[in-house]
Amino acid sequence: MRTRSGFATKPVVAILALAAAVAGWVVYNESSSGDRERKVLADRSVNTLFTNMPRDEKMDAVYFDTDLDLVADTPEEATLLAKPTELVFSFVATDNSSNDAAVWEAAVEAISEKTGLPVSYLRLVDTRKQMAALRGGQLHITAFDSGSVPVAVKHAGFIPLCTISNAEGSDPKAKAGEAESPKTEKAATGQFGYKMQFIVKVDSQIKDLADLRGKNIAFVRPNSNSGCKAAMVHLWQMDLRPEHDYNWHFTLSHANSVRNVTEGRADAAPVASDILQRLVSKGDVARDSFRVIYESSLFPPVAVGCSYNLPSKLREEIRDALLNLDWTDTTLAKEMAPGEPKKFVPVVYRDDWASVRAVDQAVSSVRDQIAVR
């Protein structure tokens, strides 16, 4: 005889099967929805990241470039020229020791002696405030890292005058992670600069950039050329996208990026070869604690320059003071070039920063690609 419980078996099984199917559909859709949400959030993060990077833009309308040298013209009207009774000098806006007033005493004294004007040192740690001070006339002589130079030229009236190079006759050999150190003597080689180098911990299993998929990369800051822009664009061209293909974070300095790698907080980091060499030479980083897995072609290093509206004679005096500065036994030499002879050499912005402007153009291109998705 059929029992009531037996009669109910098939409907119950069907209901349970249906419930399981519905539950599976819900789980699948929640998972799919979660994936879509994560992708949207990742795309937004990438868009914000590239939006914060400097891009290729036109010169601010307050400046003119009639000779097409890509820097602002010196005003022809005397009333538009700056007439400082005291010059204010600053180095790259950073909180490390290269920005200490004592480091730049020799340069300050040389400029004062050449121009006949008193020179004071202004320590700034924010690049935006540095550009605002230059544009507003509170700052006359300053320096920008390579990646910030085009922005300073176009929006703050910055005129690059010189950069730091190896002194004639010096030929420093590769000492940083077995990678060849950059040649920076323009007179001897026809070029100067540094390279963007990707480093990993010495015992890392990562052999090349393709191995960075799924890894954690430390970048310096959005406006850093070698520490972020050039590196991220290069990875993008290899179909390695932030958030989607690797995790990332900012460290705010090349030294911090190096330490992130050597201390295991990041799998890799792009850094400037000249800064890396300086950290090794000063003993801040052990030479055998990292490896270089990639290095770029040369980029121009830091640019030292002045405001566009200084009188031509004063500008030339500042330039001559820097180019003729003897670095021997100075605090500047100990900080910027331990163990290596250095000097200031002249630069031409239109030619020497072409590679950096190309990176900014690539950033704009990536931003446009993101915008149409």
Sine and cosine of phi, psi and omega as CSV:
sin_phi,cos_phi,sin_psi,cos_psi,sin_omega,cos_omega
0.00,0.00,0.70,-0.72,-0.03,-1.00
-0.97,0.24,0.75,-0.66,0.01,-1.00
-1.00,-0.06,0.29,-0.96,0.00,-1.00
-0.89,0.45,-0.65,0.76,-0.01,-1.00
-0.91,0.42,-0.61,0.79,0.02,-1.00
-0.92,0.39,-0.64,0.77,0.01,-1.00
-0.87,0.49,-0.51,0.86,-0.08,-1.00
-1.00,0.05,-0.09,1.00,-0.12,-0.99
-0.87,0.49,-0.77,0.63,-0.06,-1.00
-0.89,0.45,-0.73,0.69,0.05,-1.00
-0.87,0.50,-0.62,0.78,-0.01,-1.00
-0.90,0.43,-0.69,0.72,0.02,-1.00
-0.87,0.49,-0.66,0.75,0.00,-1.00
-0.90,0.44,-0.68,0.73,0.00,-1.00
-0.90,0.43,-0.67,0.74,0.01,-1.00
-0.90,0.43,-0.63,0.78,0.03,-1.00
-0.90,0.43,-0.67,0.74,0.02,-1.00
-0.90,0.44,-0.68,0.73,0.01,-1.00
-0.88,0.47,-0.65,0.76,0.02,-1.00
-0.90,0.43,-0.64,0.76,0.01,-1.00
-0.90,0.44,-0.69,0.72,0.02,-1.00
-0.89,0.46,-0.70,0.72,0.01,-1.00
-0.88,0.48,-0.67,0.74,0.04,-1.00
-0.89,0.46,-0.65,0.76,0.02,-1.00
-0.90,0.44,-0.65,0.76,0.01,-1.00
-0.90,0.43,-0.72,0.69,0.01,-1.00
-0.88,0.48,-0.69,0.72,0.00,-1.00
-0.88,0.48,-0.71,0.71,-0.04,-1.00
-0.94,0.35,-0.60,0.80,0.06,-1.00
-0.90,0.43,-0.65,0.76,0.03,-1.00
-0.91,0.42,-0.70,0.72,0.01,-1.00
-0.90,0.44,-0.67,0.74,0.04,-1.00
-0.89,0.45,-0.64,0.77,0.04,-1.00
-0.90,0.44,-0.64,0.77,0.04,-1.00
-0.89,0.45,-0.68,0.73,0.00,-1.00
-0.90,0.44,-0.67,0.75,0.00,-1.00
-0.90,0.43,-0.67,0.74,0.03,-1.00
-0.89,0.45,-0.62,0.79,0.01,-1.00
-0.91,0.41,-0.67,0.74,0.02,-1.00
-0.88,0.47,-0.72,0.70,0.01,-1.00
-0.89,0.45,-0.63,0.78,0.02,-1.00
-0.90,0.43,-0.68,0.73,0.01,-1.00
-0.89,0.45,-0.66,0.75,0.02,-1.00
-0.90,0.45,-0.67,0.74,0.00,-1.00
-0.89,0.45,-0.68,0.73,0.01,-1.00
-0.91,0.42,-0.67,0.74,0.02,-1.00
-0.87,0.48,-0.69,0.72,0.03,-1.00
-0.89,0.45,-0.65,0.76,-0.01,-1.00
-0.87,0.50,-0.78,0.63,-0.03,-1.00
-0.95,0.30,-0.46,0.89,0.06,-1.00
-0.91,0.42,-0.55,0.83,-0.02,-1.00
-0.98,0.18,-0.15,0.99,0.04,-1.00
-0.99,0.13,0.57,-0.82,0.10,-0.99
-0.87,0.50,0.61,-0.79,0.02,-1.00
-0.78,-0.62,0.14,-0.99,-0.03,-1.00
-0.96,0.29,0.91,-0.41,-0.04,-1.00
-0.73,-0.69,0.27,-0.96,0.05,-1.00
-0.97,0.23,0.35,-0.94,0.04,-1.00
-0.92,0.39,0.60,-0.80,0.02,-1.00
-0.83,0.56,0.60,-0.80,-0.10,-0.99
-0.90,0.44,-0.29,0.96,0.00,-1.00
-0.97,0.24,-0.21,0.98,-0.01,-1.00
-0.95,-0.32,0.42,-0.91,0.03,-1.00
-0.83,-0.56,0.53,-0.85,0.03,-1.00
-0.70,-0.72,0.94,0.33,-0.08,-1.00
-0.95,0.30,-0.43,0.91,-0.01,-1.00
-1.00,-0.06,0.04,1.00,0.10,-1.00
0.85,0.53,0.56,0.83,0.09,-1.00
-1.00,-0.05,0.09,1.00,0.08,-1.00
0.96,0.26,0.10,0.99,0.13,-0.99
-0.86,-0.50,0.37,-0.93,-0.06,-1.00
-0.91,0.42,0.65,-0.76,0.04,-1.00
-0.95,0.33,0.54,-0.84,0.16,-0.99
-0.94,0.35,0.76,-0.65,-0.02,-1.00
-0.83,0.56,0.67,-0.74,0.02,-1.00
-0.99,0.17,-0.52,0.85,0.00,-1.00
-0.98,0.19,0.78,-0.63,-0.04,-1.00
-0.87,0.50,-0.50,0.86,-0.04,-1.00
-0.93,0.37,-0.32,0.95,-0.03,-1.00
-1.00,-0.08,-0.09,1.00,0.01,-1.00
-0.99,0.13,0.58,-0.81,0.08,-1.00
-0.97,0.26,0.60,-0.80,0.01,-1.00
-0.77,-0.64,0.91,0.42,-0.07,-1.00
-0.93,0.36,0.64,-0.77,0.13,-0.99
-1.00,-0.08,-0.17,0.99,0.11,-0.99
-0.55,-0.83,0.72,-0.70,0.02,-1.00
-1.00,-0.05,0.64,-0.77,0.04,-1.00
-0.93,-0.38,0.79,-0.61,-0.09,-1.00
-0.88,-0.47,0.62,-0.78,0.13,-0.99
-0.57,-0.82,0.36,-0.93,0.08,-1.00
-0.97,-0.23,-0.15,-0.99,0.02,-1.00
-0.80,0.59,0.71,-0.70,0.00,-1.00
-0.93,0.37,0.95,-0.31,-0.01,-1.00
-0.34,-0.94,0.30,-0.96,0.00,-1.00
-0.98,-0.20,0.21,0.98,0.01,-1.00
-1.00,-0.04,0.02,-1.00,-0.16,-0.99
-0.93,0.37,-0.33,0.94,0.02,-1.00
-0.92,0.40,-0.23,0.97,-0.02,-1.00
-0.98,-0.20,0.20,0.98,0.03,-1.00
-0.98,0.21,0.63,-0.78,-0.03,-1.00
-0.85,0.53,-0.60,0.80,-0.04,-1.00
-0.88,0.47,-0.51,0.86,-0.01,-1.00
-0.90,0.43,-0.53,0.85,-0.15,-0.99
-0.97,-0.26,0.25,0.97,0.00,-1.00
-0.84,0.54,-0.70,0.71,-0.03,-1.00
-0.89,0.46,-0.66,0.75,0.01,-1.00
-0.92,0.39,-0.68,0.73,0.01,-1.00
-0.87,0.49,-0.70,0.71,0.00,-1.00
-0.91,0.41,-0.64,0.77,-0.01,-1.00
-0.91,0.41,-0.66,0.75,0.01,-1.00
-0.92,0.39,-0.66,0.75,0.00,-1.00
-0.89,0.45,-0.68,0.73,-0.01,-1.00
-0.91,0.42,-0.64,0.77,-0.05,-1.00
-0.96,0.29,-0.63,0.78,-0.09,-1.00
-1.00,-0.02,-0.35,0.94,-0.08,-1.00
0.98,0.21,0.19,0.98,0.00,-1.00
-0.92,-0.39,0.55,-0.83,0.12,-0.99
-0.91,0.40,0.55,-0.83,-0.01,-1.00
-0.78,-0.62,0.78,-0.62,0.05,-1.00
-0.91,-0.40,0.44,-0.90,-0.01,-1.00
-0.98,-0.21,0.73,-0.68,0.01,-1.00
-0.89,-0.45,0.88,-0.48,-0.01,-1.00
-1.00,-0.06,0.90,-0.43,0.02,-1.00
-0.88,-0.48,0.58,-0.82,0.00,-1.00
-0.87,-0.49,0.02,1.00,-0.01,-1.00
-0.85,-0.53,0.88,-0.48,-0.04,-1.00
-0.88,0.48,-0.58,0.82,0.01,-1.00
-0.90,0.43,-0.66,0.75,0.04,-1.00
-0.93,0.36,-0.57,0.82,0.05,-1.00
-0.88,0.47,-0.73,0.69,0.01,-1.00
-0.91,0.41,-0.62,0.78,0.03,-1.00
-0.90,0.44,-0.65,0.76,0.02,-1.00
-0.91,0.41,-0.64,0.77,0.02,-1.00
-0.92,0.40,-0.72,0.69,0.00,-1.00
-0.91,0.42,-0.58,0.82,-0.06,-1.00
-1.00,0.07,-0.06,1.00,0.05,-1.00
1.00,0.02,0.08,1.00,0.03,-1.00
-1.00,0.09,-0.18,0.98,-0.03,-1.00
-0.73,-0.68,0.73,-0.68,-0.09,-1.00
-0.92,-0.40,-0.60,0.80,-0.02,-1.00
-0.79,-0.62,0.76,-0.65,-0.07,-1.00
-0.38,-0.93,-0.01,-1.00,0.01,-1.00
-0.66,-0.75,0.57,-0.82,0.05,-1.00
-0.79,-0.61,0.54,-0.84,0.12,-0.99
-0.92,0.39,0.33,-0.94,-0.17,-0.99
-0.80,0.60,-0.72,0.70,-0.07,-1.00
-0.94,0.35,-0.38,0.92,-0.01,-1.00
-1.00,0.00,-0.21,0.98,-0.09,-1.00
-0.86,0.50,-0.75,0.66,0.00,-1.00
-0.85,0.53,-0.62,0.79,0.03,-1.00
-0.92,0.40,-0.68,0.73,0.00,-1.00
-0.90,0.44,-0.62,0.79,0.03,-1.00
-0.90,0.43,-0.71,0.70,-0.12,-0.99
-0.99,0.17,-0.47,0.88,-0.14,-0.99
-0.85,-0.53,-0.07,1.00,0.01,-1.00
-0.75,-0.67,0.08,1.00,0.03,-1.00
0.93,0.37,0.52,0.85,-0.02,-1.00
-0.98,0.19,0.73,-0.69,0.05,-1.00
-0.91,-0.41,0.97,-0.23,0.04,-1.00
-0.89,0.45,0.75,-0.66,-0.01,-1.00
-0.93,-0.36,-0.66,0.75,-0.08,-1.00
-0.39,-0.92,0.13,-0.99,0.07,-1.00
-0.62,-0.78,0.04,-1.00,-0.02,-1.00
-1.00,-0.09,0.76,-0.65,-0.03,-1.00
-0.67,-0.74,0.25,-0.97,0.13,-0.99
-0.92,0.39,0.63,-0.77,0.05,-1.00
-0.93,0.36,0.43,-0.90,-0.04,-1.00
-0.84,0.54,0.66,-0.75,0.05,-1.00
1.00,-0.02,-0.26,0.97,0.01,-1.00
-1.00,0.08,0.54,-0.84,-0.02,-1.00
-0.56,-0.83,0.94,0.33,-0.05,-1.00
-0.88,0.47,0.67,-0.74,-0.02,-1.00
-1.00,-0.09,0.19,-0.98,-0.01,-1.00
-0.91,0.42,0.82,-0.58,0.03,-1.00
-0.72,-0.69,-0.14,0.99,-0.09,-1.00
-0.98,-0.20,0.97,-0.23,0.08,-1.00
0.85,0.52,0.50,0.86,0.02,-1.00
0.93,0.36,0.19,0.98,0.04,-1.00
-1.00,-0.06,0.56,-0.83,-0.02,-1.00
-0.92,0.38,0.76,-0.66,0.01,-1.00
-0.97,0.26,0.47,-0.88,-0.10,-1.00
-0.95,0.31,0.62,-0.78,0.14,-0.99
-1.00,0.07,0.75,-0.66,-0.09,-1.00
-0.81,-0.59,0.26,0.97,0.00,-1.00
-1.00,-0.09,0.98,-0.21,-0.09,-1.00
-0.90,0.43,-0.62,0.79,-0.03,-1.00
-0.89,0.46,-0.54,0.84,-0.07,-1.00
-1.00,0.00,-0.55,0.83,-0.13,-0.99
-0.90,-0.44,-0.19,0.98,-0.06,-1.00
0.99,0.13,0.04,1.00,0.03,-1.00
-0.39,-0.92,0.30,-0.95,0.08,-1.00
-0.54,-0.84,0.24,-0.97,0.07,-1.00
0.57,-0.82,-0.30,-0.95,-0.01,-1.00
-0.70,-0.71,0.15,-0.99,0.05,-1.00
-0.88,-0.47,0.52,-0.85,0.15,-0.99
-0.99,0.15,0.86,-0.51,-0.03,-1.00
-0.88,-0.48,0.74,-0.67,0.15,-0.99
-1.00,-0.01,0.82,-0.57,0.02,-1.00
-0.90,-0.44,0.46,-0.89,0.11,-0.99
-0.72,-0.69,0.25,-0.97,0.06,-1.00
-0.89,0.46,0.55,-0.84,-0.15,-0.99
-0.84,0.55,-0.56,0.83,-0.03,-1.00
-0.99,-0.15,0.24,0.97,-0.01,-1.00
-0.92,0.39,0.51,-0.86,0.07,-1.00
-0.99,0.12,-0.11,0.99,0.00,-1.00
-0.95,0.30,0.81,-0.59,-0.05,-1.00
-0.95,-0.30,-0.52,0.86,0.00,-1.00
-0.48,-0.88,0.00,-1.00,-0.09,-1.00
-0.90,0.43,-0.50,0.86,0.00,-1.00
-0.88,0.47,-0.45,0.89,0.00,-1.00
-0.97,0.25,-0.07,1.00,-0.02,-1.00
-0.98,0.17,-0.14,0.99,0.04,-1.00
-0.86,0.51,0.80,-0.59,-0.01,-1.00
0.99,0.13,0.05,1.00,-0.04,-1.00
-0.99,-0.14,0.03,-1.00,0.00,-1.00
-0.94,-0.34,0.87,-0.50,-0.08,-1.00
-0.92,-0.40,0.71,-0.70,0.04,-1.00
-0.99,-0.15,0.85,-0.53,0.09,-1.00
-0.95,-0.32,0.36,-0.93,-0.07,-1.00
-0.98,0.22,-0.94,0.34,0.03,-1.00
-0.29,-0.96,0.28,-0.96,-0.12,-0.99
-0.85,0.52,-0.56,0.83,-0.08,-1.00
-1.00,-0.01,0.04,1.00,0.03,-1.00
-0.98,0.20,0.80,-0.60,-0.03,-1.00
-0.93,0.36,-0.90,0.44,-0.04,-1.00
-0.97,0.25,-0.49,0.87,-0.06,-1.00
-0.99,0.12,-0.12,0.99,0.00,-1.00
-0.41,-0.91,-0.92,0.39,-0.18,-0.98
-0.84,0.55,-0.86,0.52,-0.05,-1.00
-0.88,0.47,-0.63,0.78,-0.02,-1.00
-0.91,0.41,-0.75,0.66,-0.06,-1.00
-0.93,0.38,-0.61,0.79,0.05,-1.00
-0.90,0.43,-0.67,0.74,0.01,-1.00
-0.88,0.47,-0.68,0.73,0.04,-1.00
-0.90,0.43,-0.64,0.77,0.02,-1.00
-0.86,0.51,-0.67,0.74,0.00,-1.00
-0.93,0.38,-0.31,0.95,0.09,-1.00
-1.00,-0.06,0.18,0.98,-0.04,-1.00
0.90,0.43,0.57,0.82,0.12,-0.99
-0.91,-0.40,0.96,-0.28,-0.10,-0.99
-0.95,-0.30,0.66,-0.75,0.05,-1.00
-0.87,0.50,0.54,-0.84,-0.03,-1.00
0.97,0.23,-0.69,0.72,-0.03,-1.00
-0.99,0.14,-0.69,0.73,-0.12,-0.99
-0.91,-0.41,-0.26,0.97,0.07,-1.00
-0.37,-0.93,0.41,-0.91,0.09,-1.00
-1.00,-0.02,0.37,-0.93,-0.07,-1.00
-0.43,-0.90,0.30,-0.95,0.13,-0.99
-0.38,-0.92,0.31,-0.95,0.04,-1.00
-0.99,-0.11,0.55,-0.83,0.03,-1.00
-0.91,-0.42,-0.29,0.96,0.05,-1.00
0.97,0.24,-0.03,1.00,0.13,-0.99
-0.34,-0.94,0.43,-0.90,0.03,-1.00
-0.90,0.44,-0.65,0.76,0.00,-1.00
-0.87,0.49,-0.66,0.75,0.03,-1.00
-0.91,0.41,-0.61,0.79,0.03,-1.00
-0.89,0.46,-0.69,0.72,0.03,-1.00
-0.87,0.49,-0.71,0.70,0.00,-1.00
-0.91,0.42,-0.58,0.81,0.06,-1.00
-0.84,0.54,-0.63,0.78,0.00,-1.00
-0.96,0.28,-0.79,0.62,-0.09,-1.00
-0.92,0.38,-0.42,0.91,0.00,-1.00
-0.99,-0.12,0.05,1.00,0.11,-0.99
1.00,0.09,0.20,0.98,0.01,-1.00
-1.00,0.05,-0.17,0.99,0.08,-1.00
-0.58,-0.82,0.51,-0.86,0.01,-1.00
-0.99,0.17,-0.48,0.88,-0.04,-1.00
-0.37,-0.93,0.28,-0.96,0.05,-1.00
-0.39,-0.92,0.64,-0.77,0.15,-0.99
-1.00,0.00,0.74,-0.67,-0.02,-1.00
-0.64,-0.77,0.28,-0.96,0.06,-1.00
-0.98,0.18,0.75,-0.66,-0.07,-1.00
-0.89,0.46,-0.57,0.82,-0.02,-1.00
-0.94,0.35,-0.61,0.79,0.04,-1.00
-0.94,0.34,-0.64,0.77,0.04,-1.00
-0.87,0.49,-0.69,0.72,0.03,-1.00
-0.89,0.47,-0.63,0.77,0.00,-1.00
-0.91,0.42,-0.66,0.75,0.01,-1.00
-0.89,0.45,-0.63,0.78,0.03,-1.00
-0.93,0.38,-0.70,0.71,-0.04,-1.00
-0.89,0.45,-0.57,0.82,0.00,-1.00
-0.99,0.13,-0.11,0.99,0.00,-1.00
0.99,0.13,0.19,0.98,0.00,-1.00
-0.97,0.24,-0.41,0.91,0.00,-1.00
-0.72,-0.69,0.73,-0.69,0.02,-1.00
-0.95,0.30,0.72,-0.70,-0.05,-1.00
-0.88,0.47,-0.50,0.87,-0.06,-1.00
-0.99,-0.14,0.31,0.95,-0.03,-1.00
-0.99,-0.15,-0.07,1.00,-0.05,-1.00
-0.53,-0.85,0.25,-0.97,0.12,-0.99
-0.77,-0.63,0.50,-0.87,0.09,-1.00
-0.99,-0.14,0.84,-0.55,-0.02,-1.00
-0.96,-0.27,-0.18,0.98,0.03,-1.00
-0.33,-0.94,0.59,-0.81,0.16,-0.99
-0.61,-0.79,0.59,-0.81,-0.07,-1.00
-1.00,0.04,-0.03,-1.00,0.20,-0.98
-0.96,0.27,0.06,-1.00,-0.10,-1.00
-0.94,0.33,0.62,-0.78,0.19,-0.98
-0.88,-0.48,0.46,-0.89,0.06,-1.00
-0.94,0.35,0.56,-0.83,0.01,-1.00
-0.99,0.14,-0.37,-0.93,-0.01,-1.00
-0.84,0.55,0.59,-0.81,0.06,-1.00
-0.93,-0.36,0.75,-0.66,0.12,-0.99
-0.96,-0.28,0.75,-0.66,-0.05,-1.00
-0.36,-0.93,-0.34,-0.94,-0.08,-1.00
-0.57,-0.82,0.03,-1.00,0.02,-1.00
-0.96,0.29,0.57,-0.82,-0.05,-1.00
-0.90,0.44,-0.43,0.90,-0.14,-0.99
-0.99,-0.15,0.25,0.97,0.16,-0.99
-0.97,0.26,0.60,-0.80,0.04,-1.00
-0.83,0.56,0.56,-0.83,-0.07,-1.00
-0.82,0.57,-0.65,0.76,-0.02,-1.00
-0.89,0.45,-0.69,0.72,0.00,-1.00
-0.91,0.41,-0.65,0.76,0.02,-1.00
-0.87,0.49,-0.69,0.73,0.00,-1.00
-0.92,0.40,-0.57,0.82,0.04,-1.00
-0.91,0.41,-0.65,0.76,0.03,-1.00
-0.90,0.43,-0.71,0.70,-0.01,-1.00
-0.88,0.48,-0.72,0.69,-0.01,-1.00
-0.90,0.44,-0.62,0.79,0.00,-1.00
-0.88,0.47,-0.65,0.76,-0.01,-1.00
-0.96,0.29,-0.70,0.72,-0.05,-1.00
-0.91,0.41,-0.49,0.87,-0.04,-1.00
-0.99,-0.14,0.10,0.99,-0.02,-1.00
-0.92,0.39,0.77,-0.63,0.07,-1.00
-1.00,0.00,0.90,-0.43,-0.08,-1.00
-0.99,0.15,-0.12,0.99,-0.11,-0.99
-0.83,0.56,0.79,-0.61,0.07,-1.00
0.85,0.53,0.47,0.88,0.05,-1.00
-0.98,-0.18,0.38,-0.93,0.09,-1.00
-0.89,0.45,-0.51,0.86,0.03,-1.00
-0.87,0.50,-0.71,0.70,0.02,-1.00
-0.90,0.43,-0.65,0.76,-0.02,-1.00
-0.91,0.41,-0.58,0.82,-0.03,-1.00
-0.99,0.15,-0.74,0.68,-0.15,-0.99
-1.00,-0.02,-0.40,0.92,-0.10,-0.99
-0.57,-0.82,0.85,0.53,-0.01,-1.00
-0.88,0.47,0.86,-0.51,0.04,-1.00
0.99,0.13,-0.02,1.00,-0.02,-1.00
-0.75,-0.66,0.73,-0.68,0.06,-1.00
-0.94,0.34,0.71,-0.70,-0.02,-1.00
-0.75,-0.67,0.24,-0.97,0.09,-1.00
-0.32,-0.95,0.18,-0.98,0.14,-0.99
-1.00,0.03,0.65,-0.76,0.08,-1.00
-0.77,-0.63,0.48,-0.88,-0.05,-1.00
-0.94,0.34,0.45,-0.89,0.05,-1.00
-0.77,-0.64,0.37,-0.93,0.12,-0.99
-0.84,-0.54,0.94,-0.33,-0.13,-0.99
-0.83,0.56,-0.73,0.68,-0.06,-1.00
-0.82,0.58,-0.64,0.77,-0.04,-1.00
-1.00,-0.01,-0.74,0.67,-0.17,-0.99
-0.97,0.26,-0.37,0.93,0.02,-1.00
-0.96,-0.28,0.28,0.96,0.02,-1.00
-0.88,0.48,-0.64,0.77,-0.02,-1.00
-0.92,0.40,-0.60,0.80,0.02,-1.00
-0.94,0.34,-0.66,0.75,0.05,-1.00
-0.89,0.45,-0.55,0.84,0.05,-1.00
-0.90,0.43,-0.62,0.79,0.06,-1.00
-0.90,0.44,-0.68,0.73,0.03,-1.00
-0.88,0.47,-0.60,0.80,0.06,-1.00
-0.91,0.42,-0.63,0.77,0.04,-1.00
-0.91,0.41,-0.62,0.79,0.07,-1.00
-0.87,0.49,-0.69,0.72,0.03,-1.00
-0.88,0.47,-0.62,0.78,0.02,-1.00
-0.91,0.42,-0.69,0.72,0.03,-1.00
-0.89,0.45,-0.65,0.76,0.02,-1.00
-0.88,0.48,-0.65,0.76,0.03,-1.00
-0.91,0.41,-0.61,0.79,0.04,-1.00
-0.89,0.45,-0.67,0.74,0.00,-1.00
-0.90,0.43,-0.63,0.78,-0.09,-1.00
-0.90,0.43,-0.52,0.85,-0.07,-1.00
-1.00,0.01,-0.04,1.00,-0.01,-1.00
-0.97,0.24,0.00,0.00,0.00,0.00
